[in-house]
Amino acid sequence: MFYNIVKSLAKVILSPFYRIRVYGMENVPSEGRIIVCANHHSNWDPIFISIAFPRQICWMGKKELFKNKLFAKVLRKLNVFPVDRQGSDLGAIKNALRLLREDKILGIFPEGTRVKSMDLNNAKSGVALLSIKSKADVLPMYIDSNYKIFNRVDIYIGQPMDLKEHIEGKPSSEDYLELSKMILRRIYNLKDAGGN
């Protein structure tokens, strides 16, 4: 309820200033667990995606966002949970797996931070690990915008990716990293592919 109220308010407030267009909405599963993975250029990205996405997304957010107690309380009510980007955050991984096992939508930026352009070296293996461990497909998304007021925000949604099709046996750390790089390539190819 709180999520939907905040989402509706954000849509009303931002609609006059940003023209959000979504391509590939037919690729969004109507039910079941899934991991939303997108490129990350701006702090606006999770807000724009949440406004456009038909289902509630539980975002993984950097722990620095939770320093302010009041803001942290709001974030938690929106099902945002903290992650320490400096190392392996087992608590964040457990939270993510729990949400996925409850058939919820997990939102992650595979690069872990804001970047200007694609660099496969920015891919984090945790995205693929969560997908394999939870048996959740990855839904790649690409956001294209200059983020300036009165400009467009184009969001391209690709087809769900089943990472199990790309592994044999028990995956190694290197396998997880290569799978995450594959996800990143898929995300950045979406714009040219028209969301397919």
Rosetta constraint file for C-alpha pairs under 8 A:
AtomPair CA 1 CA 5 HARMONIC 6.28 0.50
AtomPair CA 2 CA 6 HARMONIC 6.23 0.50
AtomPair CA 2 CA 77 HARMONIC 7.20 0.50
AtomPair CA 2 CA 78 HARMONIC 7.08 0.50
AtomPair CA 3 CA 7 HARMONIC 6.00 0.50
AtomPair CA 3 CA 56 HARMONIC 7.45 0.50
AtomPair CA 3 CA 77 HARMONIC 7.50 0.50
AtomPair CA 3 CA 78 HARMONIC 5.39 0.50
AtomPair CA 4 CA 8 HARMONIC 6.02 0.50
AtomPair CA 5 CA 9 HARMONIC 6.20 0.50
AtomPair CA 6 CA 10 HARMONIC 6.06 0.50
AtomPair CA 7 CA 11 HARMONIC 6.16 0.50
AtomPair CA 7 CA 50 HARMONIC 7.13 0.50
AtomPair CA 7 CA 51 HARMONIC 5.84 0.50
AtomPair CA 8 CA 12 HARMONIC 6.27 0.50
AtomPair CA 8 CA 51 HARMONIC 7.63 0.50
AtomPair CA 9 CA 13 HARMONIC 6.12 0.50
AtomPair CA 10 CA 14 HARMONIC 5.90 0.50
AtomPair CA 10 CA 47 HARMONIC 7.97 0.50
AtomPair CA 10 CA 51 HARMONIC 7.29 0.50
AtomPair CA 11 CA 15 HARMONIC 5.64 0.50
AtomPair CA 11 CA 51 HARMONIC 6.09 0.50
AtomPair CA 12 CA 16 HARMONIC 7.67 0.50
AtomPair CA 14 CA 18 HARMONIC 5.99 0.50
AtomPair CA 15 CA 19 HARMONIC 6.38 0.50
AtomPair CA 15 CA 20 HARMONIC 7.57 0.50
AtomPair CA 16 CA 150 HARMONIC 7.50 0.50
AtomPair CA 17 CA 149 HARMONIC 5.36 0.50
AtomPair CA 17 CA 150 HARMONIC 4.72 0.50
AtomPair CA 17 CA 151 HARMONIC 7.36 0.50
AtomPair CA 18 CA 149 HARMONIC 6.14 0.50
AtomPair CA 18 CA 150 HARMONIC 5.19 0.50
AtomPair CA 18 CA 151 HARMONIC 5.57 0.50
AtomPair CA 18 CA 152 HARMONIC 5.79 0.50
AtomPair CA 18 CA 153 HARMONIC 6.63 0.50
AtomPair CA 19 CA 150 HARMONIC 7.05 0.50
AtomPair CA 19 CA 151 HARMONIC 6.24 0.50
AtomPair CA 19 CA 152 HARMONIC 4.58 0.50
AtomPair CA 19 CA 153 HARMONIC 5.87 0.50
AtomPair CA 20 CA 48 HARMONIC 7.59 0.50
AtomPair CA 20 CA 52 HARMONIC 7.60 0.50
AtomPair CA 20 CA 152 HARMONIC 5.92 0.50
AtomPair CA 20 CA 153 HARMONIC 4.65 0.50
AtomPair CA 20 CA 154 HARMONIC 5.97 0.50
AtomPair CA 20 CA 155 HARMONIC 7.46 0.50
AtomPair CA 21 CA 152 HARMONIC 7.32 0.50
AtomPair CA 21 CA 153 HARMONIC 6.15 0.50
AtomPair CA 21 CA 154 HARMONIC 4.90 0.50
AtomPair CA 21 CA 155 HARMONIC 6.13 0.50
AtomPair CA 22 CA 52 HARMONIC 7.02 0.50
AtomPair CA 22 CA 154 HARMONIC 5.99 0.50
AtomPair CA 22 CA 155 HARMONIC 4.76 0.50
AtomPair CA 22 CA 156 HARMONIC 6.01 0.50
AtomPair CA 22 CA 157 HARMONIC 7.50 0.50
AtomPair CA 23 CA 154 HARMONIC 7.60 0.50
AtomPair CA 23 CA 155 HARMONIC 6.14 0.50
AtomPair CA 23 CA 156 HARMONIC 4.82 0.50
AtomPair CA 23 CA 157 HARMONIC 6.04 0.50
AtomPair CA 23 CA 194 HARMONIC 7.50 0.50
AtomPair CA 23 CA 195 HARMONIC 6.15 0.50
AtomPair CA 24 CA 28 HARMONIC 7.79 0.50
AtomPair CA 24 CA 156 HARMONIC 6.10 0.50
AtomPair CA 24 CA 157 HARMONIC 4.80 0.50
AtomPair CA 24 CA 158 HARMONIC 6.34 0.50
AtomPair CA 24 CA 195 HARMONIC 5.44 0.50
AtomPair CA 24 CA 196 HARMONIC 7.11 0.50
AtomPair CA 25 CA 157 HARMONIC 6.38 0.50
AtomPair CA 27 CA 157 HARMONIC 6.66 0.50
AtomPair CA 27 CA 158 HARMONIC 6.31 0.50
AtomPair CA 27 CA 159 HARMONIC 5.20 0.50
AtomPair CA 27 CA 160 HARMONIC 6.94 0.50
AtomPair CA 28 CA 139 HARMONIC 7.62 0.50
AtomPair CA 28 CA 157 HARMONIC 7.71 0.50
AtomPair CA 28 CA 159 HARMONIC 7.72 0.50
AtomPair CA 28 CA 160 HARMONIC 7.77 0.50
AtomPair CA 31 CA 103 HARMONIC 7.76 0.50
AtomPair CA 32 CA 103 HARMONIC 4.86 0.50
AtomPair CA 32 CA 104 HARMONIC 6.74 0.50
AtomPair CA 32 CA 105 HARMONIC 7.96 0.50
AtomPair CA 33 CA 100 HARMONIC 5.41 0.50
AtomPair CA 33 CA 101 HARMONIC 7.20 0.50
AtomPair CA 33 CA 102 HARMONIC 7.44 0.50
AtomPair CA 33 CA 103 HARMONIC 3.99 0.50
AtomPair CA 33 CA 104 HARMONIC 5.01 0.50
AtomPair CA 33 CA 105 HARMONIC 5.61 0.50
AtomPair CA 33 CA 106 HARMONIC 7.88 0.50
AtomPair CA 33 CA 136 HARMONIC 5.67 0.50
AtomPair CA 33 CA 137 HARMONIC 7.46 0.50
AtomPair CA 34 CA 100 HARMONIC 7.09 0.50
AtomPair CA 34 CA 103 HARMONIC 7.51 0.50
AtomPair CA 34 CA 104 HARMONIC 6.98 0.50
AtomPair CA 34 CA 105 HARMONIC 5.17 0.50
AtomPair CA 34 CA 106 HARMONIC 6.42 0.50
AtomPair CA 34 CA 136 HARMONIC 5.05 0.50
AtomPair CA 34 CA 137 HARMONIC 5.20 0.50
AtomPair CA 34 CA 138 HARMONIC 5.89 0.50
AtomPair CA 34 CA 139 HARMONIC 6.74 0.50
AtomPair CA 35 CA 105 HARMONIC 5.89 0.50
AtomPair CA 35 CA 106 HARMONIC 4.76 0.50
AtomPair CA 35 CA 107 HARMONIC 5.88 0.50
AtomPair CA 35 CA 108 HARMONIC 7.16 0.50
AtomPair CA 35 CA 131 HARMONIC 7.14 0.50
AtomPair CA 35 CA 136 HARMONIC 6.57 0.50
AtomPair CA 35 CA 137 HARMONIC 6.29 0.50
AtomPair CA 35 CA 138 HARMONIC 4.73 0.50
AtomPair CA 35 CA 139 HARMONIC 5.87 0.50
AtomPair CA 36 CA 105 HARMONIC 7.03 0.50
AtomPair CA 36 CA 106 HARMONIC 5.98 0.50
AtomPair CA 36 CA 107 HARMONIC 4.70 0.50
AtomPair CA 36 CA 108 HARMONIC 6.16 0.50
AtomPair CA 36 CA 138 HARMONIC 6.05 0.50
AtomPair CA 36 CA 139 HARMONIC 4.83 0.50
AtomPair CA 36 CA 140 HARMONIC 6.18 0.50
AtomPair CA 36 CA 141 HARMONIC 7.17 0.50
AtomPair CA 37 CA 107 HARMONIC 6.23 0.50
AtomPair CA 37 CA 108 HARMONIC 5.19 0.50
AtomPair CA 37 CA 109 HARMONIC 5.51 0.50
AtomPair CA 37 CA 110 HARMONIC 6.35 0.50
AtomPair CA 37 CA 138 HARMONIC 6.75 0.50
AtomPair CA 37 CA 139 HARMONIC 6.02 0.50
AtomPair CA 37 CA 140 HARMONIC 4.99 0.50
AtomPair CA 37 CA 141 HARMONIC 5.97 0.50
AtomPair CA 37 CA 187 HARMONIC 7.71 0.50
AtomPair CA 38 CA 108 HARMONIC 7.04 0.50
AtomPair CA 38 CA 109 HARMONIC 5.41 0.50
AtomPair CA 38 CA 110 HARMONIC 7.04 0.50
AtomPair CA 38 CA 140 HARMONIC 5.92 0.50
AtomPair CA 38 CA 141 HARMONIC 4.59 0.50
AtomPair CA 38 CA 142 HARMONIC 5.48 0.50
AtomPair CA 38 CA 143 HARMONIC 7.17 0.50
AtomPair CA 38 CA 187 HARMONIC 6.42 0.50
AtomPair CA 39 CA 109 HARMONIC 6.17 0.50
AtomPair CA 39 CA 110 HARMONIC 7.33 0.50
AtomPair CA 39 CA 111 HARMONIC 7.28 0.50
AtomPair CA 39 CA 141 HARMONIC 7.11 0.50
AtomPair CA 39 CA 142 HARMONIC 5.75 0.50
AtomPair CA 39 CA 143 HARMONIC 6.55 0.50
AtomPair CA 39 CA 184 HARMONIC 7.76 0.50
AtomPair CA 39 CA 187 HARMONIC 6.77 0.50
AtomPair CA 39 CA 188 HARMONIC 7.36 0.50
AtomPair CA 40 CA 45 HARMONIC 6.51 0.50
AtomPair CA 40 CA 109 HARMONIC 6.27 0.50
AtomPair CA 40 CA 111 HARMONIC 7.33 0.50
AtomPair CA 40 CA 113 HARMONIC 6.76 0.50
AtomPair CA 40 CA 114 HARMONIC 4.91 0.50
AtomPair CA 40 CA 115 HARMONIC 6.13 0.50
AtomPair CA 40 CA 143 HARMONIC 7.79 0.50
AtomPair CA 41 CA 45 HARMONIC 7.18 0.50
AtomPair CA 41 CA 114 HARMONIC 4.92 0.50
AtomPair CA 41 CA 115 HARMONIC 5.39 0.50
AtomPair CA 41 CA 116 HARMONIC 5.95 0.50
AtomPair CA 42 CA 114 HARMONIC 6.28 0.50
AtomPair CA 42 CA 147 HARMONIC 7.75 0.50
AtomPair CA 43 CA 47 HARMONIC 7.96 0.50
AtomPair CA 43 CA 114 HARMONIC 7.90 0.50
AtomPair CA 44 CA 48 HARMONIC 6.14 0.50
AtomPair CA 44 CA 147 HARMONIC 7.98 0.50
AtomPair CA 45 CA 49 HARMONIC 6.12 0.50
AtomPair CA 45 CA 143 HARMONIC 7.46 0.50
AtomPair CA 46 CA 50 HARMONIC 5.95 0.50
AtomPair CA 46 CA 59 HARMONIC 7.77 0.50
AtomPair CA 47 CA 51 HARMONIC 6.15 0.50
AtomPair CA 48 CA 52 HARMONIC 6.30 0.50
AtomPair CA 49 CA 53 HARMONIC 5.84 0.50
AtomPair CA 49 CA 155 HARMONIC 7.63 0.50
AtomPair CA 50 CA 54 HARMONIC 7.97 0.50
AtomPair CA 50 CA 56 HARMONIC 7.21 0.50
AtomPair CA 50 CA 57 HARMONIC 6.61 0.50
AtomPair CA 55 CA 105 HARMONIC 7.58 0.50
AtomPair CA 56 CA 104 HARMONIC 7.84 0.50
AtomPair CA 56 CA 105 HARMONIC 6.64 0.50
AtomPair CA 57 CA 79 HARMONIC 7.78 0.50
AtomPair CA 57 CA 104 HARMONIC 7.47 0.50
AtomPair CA 57 CA 105 HARMONIC 4.97 0.50
AtomPair CA 57 CA 106 HARMONIC 5.73 0.50
AtomPair CA 57 CA 107 HARMONIC 5.90 0.50
AtomPair CA 58 CA 78 HARMONIC 7.35 0.50
AtomPair CA 58 CA 79 HARMONIC 5.03 0.50
AtomPair CA 58 CA 80 HARMONIC 5.52 0.50
AtomPair CA 58 CA 81 HARMONIC 7.75 0.50
AtomPair CA 58 CA 99 HARMONIC 7.91 0.50
AtomPair CA 58 CA 104 HARMONIC 7.44 0.50
AtomPair CA 58 CA 105 HARMONIC 5.90 0.50
AtomPair CA 58 CA 106 HARMONIC 4.90 0.50
AtomPair CA 58 CA 107 HARMONIC 5.76 0.50
AtomPair CA 59 CA 79 HARMONIC 6.76 0.50
AtomPair CA 59 CA 80 HARMONIC 4.71 0.50
AtomPair CA 59 CA 81 HARMONIC 6.60 0.50
AtomPair CA 59 CA 106 HARMONIC 5.90 0.50
AtomPair CA 59 CA 107 HARMONIC 4.45 0.50
AtomPair CA 59 CA 108 HARMONIC 6.36 0.50
AtomPair CA 60 CA 80 HARMONIC 5.79 0.50
AtomPair CA 60 CA 81 HARMONIC 5.30 0.50
AtomPair CA 60 CA 82 HARMONIC 6.01 0.50
AtomPair CA 60 CA 83 HARMONIC 6.47 0.50
AtomPair CA 60 CA 92 HARMONIC 7.83 0.50
AtomPair CA 60 CA 96 HARMONIC 7.83 0.50
AtomPair CA 60 CA 106 HARMONIC 7.44 0.50
AtomPair CA 60 CA 107 HARMONIC 6.18 0.50
AtomPair CA 60 CA 108 HARMONIC 5.85 0.50
AtomPair CA 61 CA 65 HARMONIC 7.08 0.50
AtomPair CA 61 CA 80 HARMONIC 6.37 0.50
AtomPair CA 61 CA 81 HARMONIC 5.93 0.50
AtomPair CA 61 CA 82 HARMONIC 4.99 0.50
AtomPair CA 61 CA 83 HARMONIC 5.93 0.50
AtomPair CA 62 CA 66 HARMONIC 7.92 0.50
AtomPair CA 62 CA 82 HARMONIC 5.43 0.50
AtomPair CA 62 CA 83 HARMONIC 5.08 0.50
AtomPair CA 62 CA 84 HARMONIC 6.18 0.50
AtomPair CA 62 CA 85 HARMONIC 6.64 0.50
AtomPair CA 63 CA 67 HARMONIC 7.43 0.50
AtomPair CA 63 CA 82 HARMONIC 4.57 0.50
AtomPair CA 63 CA 83 HARMONIC 5.23 0.50
AtomPair CA 63 CA 84 HARMONIC 5.64 0.50
AtomPair CA 63 CA 85 HARMONIC 7.90 0.50
AtomPair CA 65 CA 71 HARMONIC 7.73 0.50
AtomPair CA 65 CA 72 HARMONIC 6.95 0.50
AtomPair CA 65 CA 82 HARMONIC 7.78 0.50
AtomPair CA 66 CA 71 HARMONIC 6.68 0.50
AtomPair CA 66 CA 72 HARMONIC 4.47 0.50
AtomPair CA 66 CA 75 HARMONIC 7.89 0.50
AtomPair CA 66 CA 82 HARMONIC 7.12 0.50
AtomPair CA 67 CA 71 HARMONIC 7.96 0.50
AtomPair CA 67 CA 72 HARMONIC 6.89 0.50
AtomPair CA 68 CA 72 HARMONIC 5.91 0.50
AtomPair CA 69 CA 73 HARMONIC 6.17 0.50
AtomPair CA 70 CA 74 HARMONIC 6.51 0.50
AtomPair CA 71 CA 75 HARMONIC 6.18 0.50
AtomPair CA 72 CA 76 HARMONIC 6.17 0.50
AtomPair CA 73 CA 77 HARMONIC 6.31 0.50
AtomPair CA 74 CA 78 HARMONIC 6.40 0.50
AtomPair CA 75 CA 79 HARMONIC 6.44 0.50
AtomPair CA 75 CA 80 HARMONIC 5.18 0.50
AtomPair CA 75 CA 81 HARMONIC 7.38 0.50
AtomPair CA 76 CA 80 HARMONIC 5.09 0.50
AtomPair CA 76 CA 81 HARMONIC 6.21 0.50
AtomPair CA 81 CA 92 HARMONIC 7.35 0.50
AtomPair CA 81 CA 95 HARMONIC 7.80 0.50
AtomPair CA 82 CA 92 HARMONIC 6.62 0.50
AtomPair CA 83 CA 89 HARMONIC 6.33 0.50
AtomPair CA 83 CA 91 HARMONIC 7.91 0.50
AtomPair CA 83 CA 92 HARMONIC 5.36 0.50
AtomPair CA 84 CA 88 HARMONIC 7.47 0.50
AtomPair CA 84 CA 89 HARMONIC 5.74 0.50
AtomPair CA 84 CA 92 HARMONIC 7.86 0.50
AtomPair CA 85 CA 89 HARMONIC 7.54 0.50
AtomPair CA 85 CA 112 HARMONIC 7.03 0.50
AtomPair CA 89 CA 93 HARMONIC 6.43 0.50
AtomPair CA 90 CA 94 HARMONIC 6.12 0.50
AtomPair CA 91 CA 95 HARMONIC 6.21 0.50
AtomPair CA 92 CA 96 HARMONIC 6.11 0.50
AtomPair CA 93 CA 97 HARMONIC 6.18 0.50
AtomPair CA 93 CA 130 HARMONIC 7.43 0.50
AtomPair CA 94 CA 98 HARMONIC 6.09 0.50
AtomPair CA 95 CA 99 HARMONIC 6.30 0.50
AtomPair CA 96 CA 100 HARMONIC 6.29 0.50
AtomPair CA 96 CA 106 HARMONIC 6.94 0.50
AtomPair CA 96 CA 130 HARMONIC 7.49 0.50
AtomPair CA 97 CA 101 HARMONIC 6.06 0.50
AtomPair CA 97 CA 130 HARMONIC 6.67 0.50
AtomPair CA 97 CA 133 HARMONIC 7.67 0.50
AtomPair CA 97 CA 134 HARMONIC 6.10 0.50
AtomPair CA 98 CA 102 HARMONIC 6.38 0.50
AtomPair CA 99 CA 103 HARMONIC 6.70 0.50
AtomPair CA 99 CA 104 HARMONIC 5.53 0.50
AtomPair CA 99 CA 105 HARMONIC 7.47 0.50
AtomPair CA 99 CA 106 HARMONIC 7.22 0.50
AtomPair CA 100 CA 104 HARMONIC 5.14 0.50
AtomPair CA 100 CA 105 HARMONIC 6.63 0.50
AtomPair CA 100 CA 106 HARMONIC 6.79 0.50
AtomPair CA 100 CA 134 HARMONIC 6.38 0.50
AtomPair CA 100 CA 136 HARMONIC 7.20 0.50
AtomPair CA 101 CA 134 HARMONIC 6.52 0.50
AtomPair CA 108 CA 112 HARMONIC 7.94 0.50
AtomPair CA 108 CA 127 HARMONIC 7.46 0.50
AtomPair CA 109 CA 113 HARMONIC 7.19 0.50
AtomPair CA 110 CA 122 HARMONIC 7.85 0.50
AtomPair CA 110 CA 123 HARMONIC 5.67 0.50
AtomPair CA 110 CA 124 HARMONIC 5.73 0.50
AtomPair CA 110 CA 127 HARMONIC 6.21 0.50
AtomPair CA 110 CA 180 HARMONIC 7.25 0.50
AtomPair CA 110 CA 184 HARMONIC 6.99 0.50
AtomPair CA 111 CA 115 HARMONIC 7.67 0.50
AtomPair CA 111 CA 122 HARMONIC 5.01 0.50
AtomPair CA 111 CA 123 HARMONIC 4.90 0.50
AtomPair CA 111 CA 124 HARMONIC 6.08 0.50
AtomPair CA 111 CA 184 HARMONIC 8.00 0.50
AtomPair CA 112 CA 122 HARMONIC 7.51 0.50
AtomPair CA 112 CA 123 HARMONIC 7.62 0.50
AtomPair CA 112 CA 124 HARMONIC 6.90 0.50
AtomPair CA 118 CA 184 HARMONIC 7.85 0.50
AtomPair CA 118 CA 188 HARMONIC 7.04 0.50
AtomPair CA 119 CA 123 HARMONIC 7.69 0.50
AtomPair CA 120 CA 181 HARMONIC 5.68 0.50
AtomPair CA 120 CA 184 HARMONIC 6.94 0.50
AtomPair CA 120 CA 185 HARMONIC 7.60 0.50
AtomPair CA 121 CA 181 HARMONIC 7.90 0.50
AtomPair CA 123 CA 177 HARMONIC 7.10 0.50
AtomPair CA 123 CA 180 HARMONIC 5.86 0.50
AtomPair CA 123 CA 181 HARMONIC 5.56 0.50
AtomPair CA 123 CA 184 HARMONIC 6.79 0.50
AtomPair CA 124 CA 177 HARMONIC 6.46 0.50
AtomPair CA 124 CA 180 HARMONIC 6.31 0.50
AtomPair CA 124 CA 181 HARMONIC 7.93 0.50
AtomPair CA 125 CA 129 HARMONIC 6.37 0.50
AtomPair CA 125 CA 173 HARMONIC 7.36 0.50
AtomPair CA 125 CA 176 HARMONIC 5.08 0.50
AtomPair CA 125 CA 177 HARMONIC 4.25 0.50
AtomPair CA 125 CA 178 HARMONIC 7.67 0.50
AtomPair CA 125 CA 179 HARMONIC 7.53 0.50
AtomPair CA 125 CA 180 HARMONIC 5.53 0.50
AtomPair CA 126 CA 130 HARMONIC 6.07 0.50
AtomPair CA 126 CA 176 HARMONIC 7.37 0.50
AtomPair CA 126 CA 177 HARMONIC 7.91 0.50
AtomPair CA 126 CA 180 HARMONIC 7.80 0.50
AtomPair CA 127 CA 131 HARMONIC 6.38 0.50
AtomPair CA 127 CA 180 HARMONIC 6.21 0.50
AtomPair CA 128 CA 132 HARMONIC 6.17 0.50
AtomPair CA 128 CA 163 HARMONIC 7.50 0.50
AtomPair CA 128 CA 176 HARMONIC 5.35 0.50
AtomPair CA 128 CA 177 HARMONIC 7.25 0.50
AtomPair CA 128 CA 179 HARMONIC 5.90 0.50
AtomPair CA 128 CA 180 HARMONIC 5.33 0.50
AtomPair CA 129 CA 133 HARMONIC 5.98 0.50
AtomPair CA 129 CA 176 HARMONIC 5.92 0.50
AtomPair CA 130 CA 134 HARMONIC 5.87 0.50
AtomPair CA 130 CA 136 HARMONIC 7.79 0.50
AtomPair CA 131 CA 135 HARMONIC 5.58 0.50
AtomPair CA 131 CA 136 HARMONIC 4.91 0.50
AtomPair CA 131 CA 137 HARMONIC 6.26 0.50
AtomPair CA 131 CA 138 HARMONIC 6.79 0.50
AtomPair CA 131 CA 163 HARMONIC 7.15 0.50
AtomPair CA 132 CA 136 HARMONIC 6.85 0.50
AtomPair CA 132 CA 163 HARMONIC 6.73 0.50
AtomPair CA 132 CA 164 HARMONIC 6.60 0.50
AtomPair CA 135 CA 164 HARMONIC 7.92 0.50
AtomPair CA 136 CA 162 HARMONIC 7.52 0.50
AtomPair CA 137 CA 160 HARMONIC 5.81 0.50
AtomPair CA 137 CA 161 HARMONIC 5.30 0.50
AtomPair CA 137 CA 162 HARMONIC 4.91 0.50
AtomPair CA 137 CA 163 HARMONIC 6.93 0.50
AtomPair CA 138 CA 160 HARMONIC 5.44 0.50
AtomPair CA 138 CA 161 HARMONIC 4.95 0.50
AtomPair CA 138 CA 162 HARMONIC 6.69 0.50
AtomPair CA 138 CA 163 HARMONIC 7.70 0.50
AtomPair CA 139 CA 157 HARMONIC 7.29 0.50
AtomPair CA 139 CA 158 HARMONIC 6.43 0.50
AtomPair CA 139 CA 159 HARMONIC 6.39 0.50
AtomPair CA 139 CA 160 HARMONIC 4.57 0.50
AtomPair CA 139 CA 161 HARMONIC 6.30 0.50
AtomPair CA 140 CA 157 HARMONIC 6.13 0.50
AtomPair CA 140 CA 158 HARMONIC 5.31 0.50
AtomPair CA 140 CA 159 HARMONIC 7.11 0.50
AtomPair CA 140 CA 160 HARMONIC 6.93 0.50
AtomPair CA 140 CA 161 HARMONIC 7.71 0.50
AtomPair CA 140 CA 183 HARMONIC 7.09 0.50
AtomPair CA 140 CA 186 HARMONIC 6.84 0.50
AtomPair CA 140 CA 187 HARMONIC 5.28 0.50
AtomPair CA 141 CA 155 HARMONIC 6.86 0.50
AtomPair CA 141 CA 156 HARMONIC 5.47 0.50
AtomPair CA 141 CA 157 HARMONIC 4.58 0.50
AtomPair CA 141 CA 158 HARMONIC 6.05 0.50
AtomPair CA 141 CA 187 HARMONIC 5.63 0.50
AtomPair CA 141 CA 190 HARMONIC 7.24 0.50
AtomPair CA 142 CA 155 HARMONIC 5.71 0.50
AtomPair CA 142 CA 156 HARMONIC 5.06 0.50
AtomPair CA 142 CA 157 HARMONIC 6.70 0.50
AtomPair CA 142 CA 187 HARMONIC 5.53 0.50
AtomPair CA 142 CA 188 HARMONIC 6.35 0.50
AtomPair CA 142 CA 190 HARMONIC 6.21 0.50
AtomPair CA 142 CA 191 HARMONIC 6.70 0.50
AtomPair CA 143 CA 153 HARMONIC 6.96 0.50
AtomPair CA 143 CA 154 HARMONIC 5.82 0.50
AtomPair CA 143 CA 155 HARMONIC 4.65 0.50
AtomPair CA 143 CA 156 HARMONIC 6.49 0.50
AtomPair CA 144 CA 153 HARMONIC 5.95 0.50
AtomPair CA 144 CA 154 HARMONIC 5.07 0.50
AtomPair CA 144 CA 155 HARMONIC 6.36 0.50
AtomPair CA 144 CA 191 HARMONIC 7.82 0.50
AtomPair CA 145 CA 151 HARMONIC 7.61 0.50
AtomPair CA 145 CA 152 HARMONIC 6.21 0.50
AtomPair CA 145 CA 153 HARMONIC 4.85 0.50
AtomPair CA 145 CA 154 HARMONIC 6.40 0.50
AtomPair CA 146 CA 151 HARMONIC 7.44 0.50
AtomPair CA 146 CA 152 HARMONIC 7.94 0.50
AtomPair CA 146 CA 153 HARMONIC 7.84 0.50
AtomPair CA 147 CA 151 HARMONIC 6.92 0.50
AtomPair CA 147 CA 152 HARMONIC 7.76 0.50
AtomPair CA 147 CA 153 HARMONIC 7.19 0.50
AtomPair CA 156 CA 190 HARMONIC 6.33 0.50
AtomPair CA 156 CA 191 HARMONIC 6.39 0.50
AtomPair CA 156 CA 194 HARMONIC 7.14 0.50
AtomPair CA 156 CA 195 HARMONIC 4.94 0.50
AtomPair CA 157 CA 190 HARMONIC 7.40 0.50
AtomPair CA 157 CA 195 HARMONIC 5.22 0.50
AtomPair CA 157 CA 196 HARMONIC 7.49 0.50
AtomPair CA 158 CA 187 HARMONIC 7.75 0.50
AtomPair CA 158 CA 190 HARMONIC 6.49 0.50
AtomPair CA 158 CA 195 HARMONIC 4.82 0.50
AtomPair CA 158 CA 196 HARMONIC 5.05 0.50
AtomPair CA 159 CA 195 HARMONIC 7.74 0.50
AtomPair CA 159 CA 196 HARMONIC 6.10 0.50
AtomPair CA 163 CA 167 HARMONIC 7.17 0.50
AtomPair CA 163 CA 179 HARMONIC 7.32 0.50
AtomPair CA 164 CA 168 HARMONIC 7.99 0.50
AtomPair CA 166 CA 179 HARMONIC 7.91 0.50
AtomPair CA 167 CA 171 HARMONIC 6.73 0.50
AtomPair CA 167 CA 175 HARMONIC 7.86 0.50
AtomPair CA 171 CA 175 HARMONIC 5.47 0.50
AtomPair CA 171 CA 176 HARMONIC 6.63 0.50
AtomPair CA 172 CA 176 HARMONIC 6.41 0.50
AtomPair CA 173 CA 177 HARMONIC 6.33 0.50
AtomPair CA 174 CA 178 HARMONIC 6.20 0.50
AtomPair CA 175 CA 179 HARMONIC 6.17 0.50
AtomPair CA 176 CA 180 HARMONIC 6.21 0.50
AtomPair CA 177 CA 181 HARMONIC 6.27 0.50
AtomPair CA 178 CA 182 HARMONIC 6.25 0.50
AtomPair CA 179 CA 183 HARMONIC 6.34 0.50
AtomPair CA 180 CA 184 HARMONIC 6.27 0.50
AtomPair CA 181 CA 185 HARMONIC 6.21 0.50
AtomPair CA 182 CA 186 HARMONIC 6.21 0.50
AtomPair CA 183 CA 187 HARMONIC 6.24 0.50
AtomPair CA 184 CA 188 HARMONIC 6.42 0.50
AtomPair CA 185 CA 189 HARMONIC 6.13 0.50
AtomPair CA 186 CA 190 HARMONIC 6.38 0.50
AtomPair CA 189 CA 193 HARMONIC 6.14 0.50
AtomPair CA 190 CA 194 HARMONIC 5.96 0.50
AtomPair CA 190 CA 195 HARMONIC 4.90 0.50
AtomPair CA 190 CA 196 HARMONIC 6.65 0.50
AtomPair CA 191 CA 195 HARMONIC 6.19 0.50
